[in-house]
């Protein structure tokens, strides 16, 4: 199973109701316990084998009757035995998530036989997932490389090396060969890539330069959000550096440099220090957080929201060592039109206010 399927399985395990009698169930995961396996709780056993599925969700699934041992539902306290056949069942069929090539325009910044660098527009989902099975960047890449016999879009050994959010624009690198993905993956893991983002955030940052450090974990109150964990033992280590590019009254244009690459990292870290990204609906930036109470100002900000109807975040630069030649590769992309217009509108507002 691919990692992307496990993301879908995690979603399935999230909000389940107890299985009803005569309810049709569909197998989503199966494993046969090794002959030499010592007794261990089934929730612990599956937790170590199901990528991205928390132990709590597995326990909930067991309590609901969705975890089976040899065809019979078991509780999370069940001790697995050698040769047990364990299955995770769901009340819906497993989605066939094979990547189908789709003719979607791509802005290709660079391409050779090993790598492909793409400038992704805002609004394009990167990878198929729950609710977005078609029309993604991965489908577009599959179409672009459809005549390349060495590229299988369903092979996890090739393809996207990293991701950016649907409503974030900017640069991404694709590995066209297994060797390229291995080498690039190590660079991202070892934090030797160069990535800079441009963002417009609410408020006035006190310092021109800063470092934000805080473990990022899923928000237990809203699983669509990430958050900085108050417990240093929980979550994934994350560090973001920022530099002020331009101060525009009630908002600030910044450059962010990623030292790590966690889900929603810049969005979460900037909110954590009290400066959510402008028009970031998921993290509260789509409200008027700074400024006056005058109706004219409110209308101005609402016009800004319409000009840039997404979080104002752009992956501007990307640098890495070429996986085959060893050459230092560096790419930059211009700000998209919506962010350019947004900045111009704030500049005009500040200029007129200061007159």
C-alpha positions in Angstrom: 0.0 0.0 0.0 1.2 3.5 -0.7 1.6 6.2 1.9 -1.2 8.1 0.3 -3.6 5.2 0.9 -2.7 5.2 4.5 -3.7 8.9 4.7 -7.1 7.8 3.4 -7.3 4.9 5.9 -6.5 7.4 8.7 -9.4 9.5 7.5 -11.6 6.5 7.5 -10.6 5.6 11.1 -11.3 9.1 12.3 -15.0 9.3 12.6 -16.5 5.8 12.7 -19.7 4.5 14.3 -20.0 1.0 15.7 -20.7 -1.6 13.1 -24.4 -2.7 12.9 -25.6 -6.2 12.5 -25.9 -7.3 8.8 -23.8 -4.2 7.8 -21.6 -4.8 4.7 -17.9 -4.4 5.5 -15.0 -4.1 3.1 -11.4 -5.1 3.7 -8.9 -2.2 3.8 -5.9 -3.8 5.3 -4.7 -7.4 5.9 -1.6 -8.8 7.6 -0.7 -12.3 8.7 1.2 -12.5 12.0 4.6 -14.0 11.9 5.1 -17.6 13.3 7.5 -16.3 15.9 5.5 -13.4 17.1 5.2 -13.1 20.9 1.8 -12.1 22.4 1.1 -8.4 22.0 -2.0 -6.2 22.1 -3.6 -5.9 18.6 -3.8 -2.1 18.8 0.0 -1.9 19.5 0.7 -4.5 16.8 -1.3 -2.6 14.1 -0.1 0.8 15.3 3.5 -0.3 14.3 2.3 -1.3 10.9 -0.3 1.3 9.9 1.5 4.4 8.7 -0.2 7.6 9.9 -2.9 5.8 11.9 -2.8 6.7 15.6 -3.2 4.1 18.3 -6.3 5.9 19.6 -8.0 5.6 16.2 -7.1 1.9 16.0 -8.6 1.4 19.5 -11.7 3.2 18.4 -12.0 1.1 15.3 -11.6 -2.1 17.4 -14.3 -0.9 19.9 -16.6 -0.3 16.9 -16.1 -3.8 15.6 -13.9 -3.0 12.6 -10.7 -4.9 13.7 -10.9 -8.6 12.9 -8.7 -11.6 13.9 -9.4 -14.6 11.8 -12.6 -13.2 10.6 -14.0 -12.3 14.0 -14.1 -8.8 15.6 -11.7 -8.3 18.5 -11.2 -5.6 21.1 -8.0 -3.5 21.3 -6.8 -5.6 24.3 -6.8 -8.8 22.2 -3.4 -10.5 22.2 -2.3 -11.4 18.7 -1.0 -15.0 18.2 1.3 -16.5 15.6 -0.3 -16.9 12.2 -3.4 -14.8 13.1 -4.9 -13.1 10.1 -5.7 -9.5 11.1 -7.9 -7.3 9.0 -9.1 -3.7 9.2 -12.6 -3.5 7.8 -14.6 -0.4 6.8 -18.2 0.3 5.9 -17.2 1.6 2.5 -15.2 0.1 -0.3 -11.5 1.0 -0.6 -11.0 3.6 -3.2 -8.8 2.6 -6.1 -6.3 5.4 -6.1 -4.3 4.6 -9.2 -2.9 7.8 -10.7 -4.6 8.5 -14.0 -2.9 10.9 -16.5 -5.0 14.0 -17.0 -4.4 16.8 -19.5 -3.9 19.7 -17.0 -1.6 22.5 -17.9 1.8 22.6 -16.2 4.2 25.5 -15.7 7.5 23.7 -16.2 10.4 25.7 -15.0 13.1 23.1 -15.7 13.3 19.5 -17.0 16.0 17.0 -17.8 16.1 13.2 -17.7 16.3 13.1 -13.9 14.2 15.9 -12.5 11.3 18.2 -13.2 10.8 21.6 -11.5 7.2 23.0 -11.6 5.7 26.3 -10.6 2.4 25.3 -9.1 -0.6 27.7 -9.2 -2.7 28.3 -6.2 -5.8 26.2 -6.0 -4.3 23.1 -7.5 -4.2 20.1 -5.1 -0.8 18.4 -5.2 -1.8 14.8 -4.6 -5.0 12.7 -4.7 -6.6 12.2 -1.3 -9.9 12.0 0.5 -12.3 14.1 -1.6 -9.7 15.0 -4.3 -9.1 12.0 -6.4 -8.8 13.7 -9.8 -7.5 17.0 -11.2 -4.4 17.1 -9.1 -0.8 18.1 -9.8 0.2 14.4 -9.8 -2.4 13.6 -12.5 -1.0 16.5 -14.5 2.6 15.2 -14.1 1.5 11.7 -15.2 0.1 13.2 -18.4 3.2 15.3 -19.0 5.4 12.2 -18.6 3.0 9.8 -20.3 5.5 9.0 -23.1 8.3 8.3 -20.7 8.5 4.5 -20.3 10.7 4.8 -17.2 8.1 6.9 -15.3 5.3 5.0 -13.6 3.0 7.5 -11.7 1.9 4.7 -9.4 5.4 3.8 -8.4 6.3 5.4 -5.0 10.0 5.3 -6.0 9.4 8.2 -8.4 7.4 11.4 -8.3 7.0 14.3 -6.0 9.7 14.7 -3.4 7.9 17.3 -1.3 4.5 19.0 -1.2 3.0 22.4 -0.7 -0.6 23.2 0.2 -3.4 23.5 -2.3 -3.8 27.2 -1.9 0.0 27.9 -1.8 1.6 28.7 -5.1 5.2 28.1 -6.0 8.1 25.7 -6.8 8.1 21.9 -6.5 10.6 19.3 -7.7 9.7 15.9 -9.2 12.0 12.9 -9.4 11.8 11.1 -12.7 13.9 8.1 -11.6 14.3 6.1 -8.4 17.9 7.2 -7.9 16.8 10.9 -8.3 14.1 10.5 -5.6 16.5 8.7 -3.2 19.1 11.5 -3.6 16.6 14.4 -3.4 14.8 12.7 -0.5 18.0 12.6 1.5 18.6 16.3 0.8 15.2 17.2 2.2 15.7 14.8 5.1 19.2 16.3 5.9 17.8 19.9 5.5 20.4 20.8 2.8 17.9 22.1 0.3 17.2 25.8 0.0 13.6 26.9 0.2 12.3 30.5 0.7 8.7 31.6 0.8 7.1 35.0 0.5 4.1 35.7 2.7 1.9 38.6 3.8 1.0 38.3 7.5 -1.3 40.3 9.8 0.3 42.8 12.1 3.6 44.5 12.7 6.5 42.2 13.5 8.6 43.7 16.3 12.0 42.6 14.8 13.2 42.6 11.2 14.5 39.0 11.6 13.4 36.2 13.8 13.4 32.4 14.4 10.4 30.4 15.3 10.8 27.0 16.9 8.0 24.8 18.1 6.9 21.2 17.6 4.0 20.8 15.2 1.2 18.4 15.8 -2.4 17.9 14.8 -4.9 20.1 16.7 -7.0 17.6 18.8 -10.0 20.0 18.6 -9.9 20.3 14.8 -8.1 17.6 12.9 -8.0 19.9 9.8 -5.6 22.2 11.7 -2.0 21.7 12.9 -0.7 23.5 16.0 2.4 24.2 18.0 2.4 21.6 20.8 2.6 23.0 24.3 4.4 19.7 25.2 8.0 19.6 23.9 7.7 15.8 23.8 4.7 15.8 21.4 4.8 16.6 17.7 7.5 17.0 15.1 10.4 19.4 15.5 10.0 22.5 13.3 12.0 25.7 12.8 11.1 28.7 10.6 13.3 31.8 10.0 11.7 35.0 8.8 12.9 38.3 7.5 10.8 41.4 7.0 10.8 42.6 3.4 8.3 45.4 3.7 6.1 47.0 6.4 2.7 48.0 5.1 0.9 49.4 8.1 -1.4 46.7 9.5 0.3 43.9 7.5 3.9 42.8 6.9 5.4 41.3 3.8 8.0 38.7 4.9 10.4 36.1 3.6 10.4 32.7 5.4 13.1 30.2 5.2 12.3 26.6 6.2 14.8 24.7 8.3 12.3 21.8 8.5 9.3 20.9 6.3 6.2 20.1 8.4 2.6 20.2 7.4 1.3 23.9 7.3 4.6 24.9 9.0 4.8 28.6 8.0 1.0 29.0 8.5 1.1 27.4 12.0 4.3 29.1 13.2 3.2 32.6 12.1 -0.1 32.1 13.8 1.7 30.9 16.9 3.6 34.2 17.2 0.4 36.2 16.7 0.8 37.0 12.9 -1.5 34.7 10.9 -1.1 34.7 7.1 -3.4 37.2 5.4 -6.7 35.5 4.3 -5.6 32.1 5.7 -9.1 30.8 6.4 -8.0 27.7 8.3 -5.9 29.6 10.8 -8.1 32.7 11.2 -6.3 35.1 8.8 -9.5 35.7 6.9 -10.8 38.0 9.6 -9.8 41.6 10.0 -7.2 41.2 12.8 -5.5 44.6 12.7 -6.6 48.1 11.7 -9.4 50.5 12.3 -13.1 50.0 12.9 -14.2 52.4 10.1 -16.5 50.9 7.4 -14.2 52.2 4.7 -11.3 50.2 6.1 -13.5 47.1 6.4 -14.5 47.4 2.8 -10.8 47.9 1.8 -9.8 44.7 3.5 -12.7 42.7 2.1 -11.6 43.9 -1.4 -8.2 42.6 -0.6 -9.6 39.2 0.4 -11.3 39.1 -3.0 -8.1 40.1 -4.9 -6.2 37.2 -3.2 -8.9 34.6 -2.2 -6.4 32.3 -0.4 -3.6 32.4 2.1 -1.0 34.9 0.8 1.9 32.4 0.6 4.2 31.6 -2.3 7.1 29.1 -2.5 9.5 31.5 -4.3 12.8 29.8 -4.4 14.1 26.2 -4.4 17.7 25.0 -4.4 19.2 21.5 -4.4 22.1 19.5 -5.6 21.4 17.7 -8.9 21.1 14.0 -8.0 23.2 12.8 -11.0 25.6 15.6 -11.9 26.2 17.0 -8.5 25.6 20.5 -9.8 24.0 23.1 -7.5 20.6 23.9 -9.0 18.7 27.0 -7.9 15.3 28.2 -9.1 13.2 31.3 -8.4 9.6 32.2 -9.4 7.9 35.5 -9.6 5.1 36.3 -7.3 1.7 35.3 -8.8 -0.6 38.0 -10.0 -3.0 37.8 -7.0 -0.2 38.5 -4.5 1.3 41.3 -6.6 -2.1 43.0 -6.8 -2.6 42.5 -3.1 0.7 44.1 -2.2 0.1 47.0 -4.6 -3.3 47.6 -3.0 -1.8 47.8 0.5 1.0 50.0 -0.7 -1.6 52.4 -2.2 -3.6 52.3 1.1 -0.6 53.2 3.2 0.6 55.9 0.8 -2.8 57.6 0.8 -3.1 57.2 4.6 0.3 58.9 5.2 -0.5 61.9 3.0 
